[in-house]
Amino acid sequence: MRYLLRTGLFSAITTGVTLLRGSRGQAITWRAVLAWASWAITFALALGAIKDMRRQEKGLPVAVDSPFAPKPDKRERREKRRDEVARIARG
């Protein structure tokens, strides 16, 4: 149940049902194609979020751009930036 509510999957499914009902008996236009493409992207992102949640729960590495990826703490970011600036200044 948590996957359904926390990842946007419920929203993607209900949007797909609404699109399906609205497109019944209608001509295919470029707007309809864009609506379905948008829905497909949303659905794919929701499935990707579920995959990342499961990987995190199992202790497997998660992609850096995932919202479930571990975030470096402030001190690590500051030290990394300081090292980059020093390296650029040296050469």
N, C-alpha and C positions, 0 to 999 in steps of 0.2 A: 504494500500500500504506500510506503514512503517513496518508492520510485515514481509512482503515479502522480503524487502530489508535489514532490520537491523538485522535479526535473522539468516541469512544463509539459510532460507527456499528456496529461489530462486536457490541457488547453489545446494541444496540437490535435488530439483526437476529436474533440468537440468542434474545432474549427473545420476539420476535414469533413465531418458529418454535415455541418452547415453549408459548406461549399458544395457537397454532393447534392443536397436537397435543392439548393439554389440553382444549380446548373442542369437539373433534369429538364429536358425538353427545350433547352435554350441553344441557340447557335453558338459555335465556338468563336470567340473574339479574342483579340490580343489581350484584353483586360482579364478575361477568364484564364488564359494561359499564364499570365503573370500571377494571378491569384493562386493557381495550382502550384506554380514554381515556388512561390513564397511559402506555401504550406509545406511543400516537400523539404525545403531548407529547414524550416522550423522543426519538422518531425525528425529530420536527421540530427539536428543539434540536440534534441531531447534524448534520442537514442545514444548519442555520444556522451551526454552527461551521465546516463545510466551506466554506460560502460566504465567511465572514469570513477564513478562512485564505487562500483564493484571492485575495480582494481585497487582503489585506495583501501577498501575494507580488507582485502586479502593481503595487503602489504606490498603489492607490486608497484613499480614506478608508474607515475601518471605524467602525461605530457605537461610541459612547462606552461603552456598557454591555457591549460584547463583551470576552471574555477576551483577545482578540488586539489590542485597542486599545492604543496607546502610553500609558504611564503617565507623568504629570508627575513630575519629580524632586522630592525633598523640599524643596529650596530654593524652587522655584516655588510649591508648596502653602503653605509658610510665609508667603511674601510675599503671596500672594493672601489668605490668612486675615488677615494684619496689615492689609492695605488695607481689607478688609471691616469689621473691628473699628473702624478709624479713621473710616471713612465713617459707621458707625452712631453713633459717639460724637459726631461733628460735627452730626448732624442728625437 
